[in-house]
Amino acid sequence: MTSLFRARRARWAAAGAAVAAVAVLLPMNSAAAADPYAGYYAPAEGKTGAALKSALHGIIKTQTKISYSAVWTALKDTDQDPANPNNVILLYSGRSQSKSTNGGGVNDWNREHVWAQSHGDFGTGAGPGTDIHHIRPEDVTVNSTRGNKDFDLGGSPVSEAPDSRTDSNSFEPRDEVKGDVARMILYMAVRYEGGDGFANLEVNDSSSNGSVPLHGRISVLKQWNELDPPSAFEQRRNQVIYDSYQHNRNPFIDHPEWVEEIW
């Protein structure tokens, strides 16, 4: 293990300890505070494991599907820079960039499918190919570098996204969005179960899934979910998608603890 890798793992361990310390200090009634989405998730109440996954699928599969061209407009809303309403925040690079620079040219931003399209061959048709719960703005070059790689630790800094890293078969996003990436992947694994004309998407612990409807690595994604809890940006995004576009939610943003209950 290189000294750089040890340092990075130590930094993540320290972050996890900090999260745990905050949890201990919270008053008991904070955890028991009323869930504003209790009605939405009522069918999942009290369930664990496969039963919880099935119940959540039944809830979130009810959604409005949008076209691939409509995704452009949606992302300008869902990923708006809170400090500059004329910009969006790019997922892997973290760069704030003008909403008007979307397209296919160098230094434009385009539509990054976090669950890679080839992992299930769903293309850009209405459904998983246009589900904005896992589509985010990203620099064209960075999007190309990520390609269809599974998510894992390690590699070299990515050009134009130096806080993200990549190697021959995996991609590691910057620390600030590791949990976001995990929760998007796990949303897809619950939402798409093969019953609506699309592949049954599932997670596994491989970083070489290629074109099968699998995405990894689940062991790493679970760590990221724990160490990078939902941010205000991520929570707002979930709400905007629910209110204005698809009218369904990512349950792992509202209840990140459900990741361990299922996986």
Secondary structure as GFF3:
##gff-version 3
##sequence-region A 1 263
A	DSSP	alpha_helix	3	25	.	.	.	ID=ss1
A	DSSP	alpha_helix	28	31	.	.	.	ID=ss2
A	DSSP	three_ten_helix	42	44	.	.	.	ID=ss3
A	DSSP	alpha_helix	49	60	.	.	.	ID=ss4
A	DSSP	alpha_helix	68	78	.	.	.	ID=ss5
A	DSSP	beta_strand	80	81	.	.	.	ID=ss6
A	DSSP	beta_strand	84	89	.	.	.	ID=ss7
A	DSSP	beta_strand	96	98	.	.	.	ID=ss8
A	DSSP	three_ten_helix	99	101	.	.	.	ID=ss9
A	DSSP	beta_strand	109	113	.	.	.	ID=ss10
A	DSSP	three_ten_helix	128	130	.	.	.	ID=ss11
A	DSSP	beta_strand	135	139	.	.	.	ID=ss12
A	DSSP	alpha_helix	140	146	.	.	.	ID=ss13
A	DSSP	beta_strand	150	151	.	.	.	ID=ss14
A	DSSP	beta_strand	156	158	.	.	.	ID=ss15
A	DSSP	beta_strand	161	166	.	.	.	ID=ss16
A	DSSP	beta_strand	170	172	.	.	.	ID=ss17
A	DSSP	three_ten_helix	175	177	.	.	.	ID=ss18
A	DSSP	alpha_helix	178	191	.	.	.	ID=ss19
A	DSSP	beta_strand	202	203	.	.	.	ID=ss20
A	DSSP	beta_strand	214	215	.	.	.	ID=ss21
A	DSSP	alpha_helix	218	227	.	.	.	ID=ss22
A	DSSP	alpha_helix	232	240	.	.	.	ID=ss23
A	DSSP	pi_helix	241	245	.	.	.	ID=ss24
A	DSSP	alpha_helix	251	254	.	.	.	ID=ss25
A	DSSP	alpha_helix	258	262	.	.	.	ID=ss26
###
